[in-house]
């Protein structure tokens, strides 16, 4: 009988971790995506200073959340997003607006893809 209770306790912990990971990851993806979209829209409007501020906020947010997200997500996904934001910052510093916009758009796409992987759809399960 104690084995059954032990198994149910382990199952409960696994379910709680899975649900917690879902909320942590989707919240982080939403926040990061919002910061990246703001940087993109400011750059599109020609305000490169505010765009740089938003991009810096996005990178700092990723650094802050990296240790938590790495527990639940493949490092490759996070590294791909970070690589795009780093390239975008370099292009922004060099004043290459079009390349910045391209990298920023790619980072937004990868962040949205990361978020979509959290939902329990048939394609994600299989």
Phi, psi and omega per residue, in radians:
X1 nan -0.610 3.135
X2 -1.175 -0.498 3.091
X3 -1.151 -0.680 3.111
X4 -1.110 -0.792 3.109
X5 -1.099 -0.713 3.107
X6 -1.099 -0.757 3.127
X7 -1.124 -0.717 3.115
X8 -1.150 -0.643 3.099
X9 -1.145 -0.759 3.108
X10 -1.111 -0.741 3.105
X11 -1.066 -0.735 3.113
X12 -1.088 -0.720 3.118
X13 -1.135 -0.742 3.138
X14 -1.107 -0.739 3.118
X15 -1.136 -0.738 3.134
X16 -1.110 -0.719 3.114
X17 -1.146 -0.723 3.123
X18 -1.102 -0.753 3.123
X19 -1.196 -0.738 3.103
X20 -1.078 -0.736 3.125
X21 -1.091 -0.682 3.117
X22 -1.021 -0.861 -3.097
X23 -1.210 -0.668 3.114
X24 -1.106 -0.828 -3.082
X25 -1.207 -0.749 -3.130
X26 -1.202 -0.645 3.091
X27 -1.127 -0.767 3.128
X28 -1.121 -0.727 3.133
X29 -1.137 -0.707 3.112
X30 -1.107 -0.793 -3.130
X31 -1.124 -0.773 3.139
X32 -1.147 -0.743 3.132
X33 -1.091 -0.695 3.125
X34 -1.110 -0.730 3.131
X35 -1.160 -0.721 3.134
X36 -1.185 -0.692 3.100
X37 -1.121 -0.659 3.095
X38 -1.128 -0.768 3.109
X39 -1.059 -0.727 3.137
X40 -1.113 -0.819 -3.087
X41 -1.191 -0.637 3.081
X42 -1.133 -0.709 3.127
X43 -1.165 -0.675 3.122
X44 -1.103 -0.616 3.127
X45 -1.401 -0.139 3.095
X46 1.696 0.015 3.135
X47 -1.589 1.461 -3.052
X48 -1.278 -0.435 3.136
X49 -1.205 -0.853 3.120
X50 -1.189 -0.569 3.072
X51 -1.103 -0.742 3.106
X52 -1.116 -0.677 3.105
X53 -1.094 -0.793 3.139
X54 -1.157 -0.656 3.112
X55 -1.162 -0.686 3.088
X56 -1.107 -0.704 3.073
X57 -1.071 -0.733 -3.140
X58 -1.106 -0.765 3.139
X59 -1.150 -0.740 3.099
X60 -1.110 -0.673 3.108
X61 -1.111 -0.740 3.109
X62 -1.104 -0.724 3.115
X63 -1.089 -0.707 -3.121
X64 -1.183 -0.694 -3.070
X65 -1.585 -0.117 -3.024
X66 -1.019 -0.768 -3.080
X67 -1.163 -0.582 3.112
X68 -1.320 -0.782 -3.097
X69 -1.162 -0.550 -3.125
X70 -1.148 -0.335 3.093
X71 -1.278 -0.467 -3.007
X72 -1.977 -0.245 -2.996
X73 -2.271 2.653 3.061
X74 -1.056 2.403 3.132
X75 -1.096 -0.519 -3.113
X76 -1.084 -0.694 3.141
X77 -1.105 -0.818 -3.140
X78 -1.183 -0.653 3.116
X79 -1.156 -0.637 3.109
X80 -1.134 -0.734 3.105
X81 -1.129 -0.773 -3.115
X82 -1.127 -0.665 3.122
X83 -1.078 -0.733 3.135
X84 -1.173 -0.692 3.122
X85 -1.195 -0.617 3.092
X86 -1.150 -0.755 3.095
X87 -1.105 -0.697 3.139
X88 -1.096 -0.689 3.110
X89 -1.135 -0.674 3.113
X90 -1.119 -0.819 3.134
X91 -1.122 -0.627 3.108
X92 -1.145 -0.724 3.109
X93 -1.135 -0.535 3.134
X94 -1.506 -0.101 3.136
X95 1.372 0.322 3.130
X96 -1.607 1.526 -3.006
X97 -1.088 -0.788 -3.074
X98 -1.138 -0.722 3.104
X99 -1.192 -0.633 3.066
X100 -1.070 -0.812 -3.131
X101 -1.077 -0.675 3.124
X102 -1.139 -0.797 3.132
X103 -1.169 -0.671 3.130
X104 -1.136 -0.736 3.118
X105 -1.120 -0.688 3.098
X106 -1.139 -0.712 3.109
X107 -1.123 -0.688 3.092
X108 -1.107 -0.790 3.132
X109 -1.059 -0.778 -3.136
X110 -1.160 -0.601 3.094
X111 -1.189 -0.738 3.085
X112 -1.135 -0.658 3.081
X113 -1.124 -0.721 3.083
X114 -1.042 -0.735 3.127
X115 -1.155 -0.719 -3.098
X116 -1.166 -0.414 3.113
X117 -1.234 -0.279 -3.106
X118 -1.411 -0.360 -3.078
X119 -1.417 2.402 -3.079
X120 -1.380 1.225 3.082
X121 -1.661 2.904 -3.120
X122 -1.055 -0.754 -3.118
X123 -1.145 -0.580 3.110
X124 -1.318 -0.563 3.139
X125 -1.295 -0.716 -3.120
X126 -1.508 nan nan
